[in-house]
Amino acid sequence: MKRIPSIRFYALAVCFVSLLCAAITSGFALYNLVTLAAPSWTIEPYRIQSYSSNEVFTNSQFPYPAFGRASFIINEGVSQAPPVNNPYAEMSDEEITAARLSRLQAELDAHAGSARLSLLRQGIIILISSLLFFTHWRLAKNVGADET
């Protein structure tokens, strides 16, 4: 059995690891492409369940995060949230529906934006892995050609 030179072994090991890295990252990139194409397919259900109907939306614990429920500490050390009036109480059903659908779309857009950012990161990882693979593959071939 022929002995493989150390430099060739190193180059082939780098090729193997870079292929593994690119393959795994490609799976995540494919998932993010699906997220960009159809964000409602990949978003976690808990993030959009409060937007399922007007009734759920208005009775939800967090239907209006912009108004917030800032808590403060009273003398006894008990955290207490100040009462917040429901801002949707004076709205018609059409206005509530418009607000709910607007918030739902904002949530889906945020999810797609996160996928877009992840896809950029994964593209950079695949690019670096490809560069490492091709440079080390050429090195392994050149060392192998010198041997024969």
C-alpha positions as CSV (number, residue, x, y, z in Angstrom):
1,M,0.0,0.0,0.0
2,K,1.3,3.4,-1.0
3,R,1.8,6.0,1.7
4,I,-0.1,9.3,1.2
5,P,2.1,12.4,1.8
6,S,1.0,14.6,4.7
7,I,0.2,17.6,2.5
8,R,-2.1,15.5,0.3
9,F,-3.8,14.0,3.3
10,Y,-4.3,17.5,4.7
11,A,-5.7,18.8,1.4
12,L,-8.1,15.9,1.1
13,A,-9.2,16.3,4.7
14,V,-10.0,20.0,4.1
15,C,-11.9,19.0,1.0
16,F,-14.0,16.5,2.9
17,V,-14.8,19.0,5.7
18,S,-15.6,21.8,3.3
19,L,-18.0,19.4,1.4
20,L,-19.7,18.5,4.7
21,C,-20.1,22.1,5.7
22,A,-21.5,23.1,2.3
23,A,-23.9,20.2,2.3
24,I,-25.3,20.9,5.7
25,T,-25.5,24.7,5.0
26,S,-27.3,24.0,1.7
27,G,-30.1,22.2,3.6
28,F,-30.6,25.3,5.8
29,A,-30.4,27.5,2.8
30,L,-33.1,25.5,1.1
31,Y,-35.3,25.8,4.1
32,N,-34.8,29.6,4.0
33,L,-35.7,29.7,0.3
34,V,-39.0,28.0,1.2
35,T,-39.5,30.6,4.0
36,L,-38.9,33.4,1.5
37,A,-41.4,31.9,-1.0
38,A,-44.1,31.0,1.6
39,P,-43.4,32.4,5.0
40,S,-46.7,31.1,6.4
41,W,-45.5,27.5,5.8
42,T,-42.5,27.8,8.1
43,I,-43.5,30.3,10.8
44,E,-44.0,29.0,14.3
45,P,-47.7,28.7,15.0
46,Y,-47.5,30.5,18.3
47,R,-46.3,33.6,16.5
48,I,-49.5,34.0,14.5
49,Q,-52.2,32.3,16.5
50,S,-53.3,35.6,18.0
51,Y,-54.1,36.8,14.5
52,S,-56.5,33.9,13.6
53,S,-59.7,35.9,14.2
54,N,-60.9,39.3,15.5
55,E,-62.1,37.8,18.7
56,V,-58.8,36.0,19.4
57,F,-56.9,39.2,18.4
58,T,-58.8,41.5,20.7
59,N,-58.7,39.1,23.6
60,S,-55.2,38.0,23.2
61,Q,-52.7,38.7,25.9
62,F,-50.4,40.6,23.4
63,P,-52.6,41.9,20.6
64,Y,-51.2,45.4,20.8
65,P,-47.5,45.3,21.8
66,A,-47.0,48.9,20.7
67,F,-49.1,50.1,23.6
68,G,-47.1,47.9,26.0
69,R,-47.7,46.9,29.6
70,A,-44.8,48.4,31.4
71,S,-44.6,47.0,34.9
72,F,-43.3,48.8,37.9
73,I,-42.4,47.8,41.4
74,I,-44.6,48.9,44.3
75,N,-43.4,49.3,47.9
76,E,-44.1,45.6,48.8
77,G,-41.9,44.5,45.9
78,V,-44.7,43.1,43.9
79,S,-44.6,43.7,40.2
80,Q,-47.8,45.2,39.0
81,A,-48.8,46.3,35.4
82,P,-50.7,49.5,35.1
83,P,-54.2,49.0,33.6
84,V,-54.3,49.4,29.9
85,N,-57.5,50.1,28.0
86,N,-58.1,48.0,25.0
87,P,-57.4,50.3,22.1
88,Y,-59.7,48.1,19.9
89,A,-62.8,48.7,22.0
90,E,-63.9,51.7,20.0
91,M,-63.1,50.2,16.6
92,S,-65.5,48.6,14.1
93,D,-65.1,45.0,13.0
94,E,-63.6,46.2,9.6
95,E,-61.0,48.3,11.4
96,I,-60.1,45.5,13.7
97,T,-59.8,43.1,10.8
98,A,-57.6,45.6,9.0
99,A,-55.4,46.1,12.0
100,R,-55.2,42.3,12.6
101,L,-54.2,41.5,9.0
102,S,-51.7,44.4,9.0
103,R,-50.0,42.9,12.1
104,L,-50.1,39.4,10.6
105,Q,-48.5,40.7,7.5
106,A,-45.9,42.5,9.5
107,E,-45.1,39.3,11.4
108,L,-44.8,37.3,8.2
109,D,-42.6,40.0,6.7
110,A,-40.3,39.9,9.8
111,H,-40.1,36.2,9.4
112,A,-39.2,36.5,5.8
113,G,-36.6,39.2,6.6
114,S,-35.0,36.9,9.1
115,A,-34.8,34.2,6.5
116,R,-33.3,36.6,4.0
117,L,-30.5,37.5,6.5
118,S,-29.9,33.8,7.2
119,L,-29.7,33.1,3.5
120,L,-27.1,35.7,3.1
121,R,-25.0,34.2,5.9
122,Q,-25.4,30.7,4.4
123,G,-24.4,32.0,1.0
124,I,-21.2,33.3,2.5
125,I,-20.5,30.0,4.2
126,I,-21.1,28.1,1.0
127,L,-18.8,30.5,-0.9
128,I,-16.0,30.1,1.6
129,S,-16.4,26.3,1.7
130,S,-16.3,26.2,-2.1
131,L,-13.1,28.3,-2.2
132,L,-11.5,26.1,0.4
133,F,-12.6,22.9,-1.5
134,F,-11.3,24.0,-5.0
135,T,-8.0,25.3,-3.8
136,H,-7.3,22.3,-1.7
137,W,-8.6,19.9,-4.4
138,R,-6.0,21.4,-6.8
139,L,-3.3,21.1,-4.2
140,A,-4.2,17.4,-3.6
141,K,-4.2,16.8,-7.4
142,N,-0.8,18.5,-7.8
143,V,0.8,16.6,-5.0
144,G,-0.7,13.4,-6.4
145,A,0.6,14.2,-9.9
146,D,4.1,14.8,-8.5
147,E,4.1,11.3,-6.9
148,T,3.2,9.4,-10.1
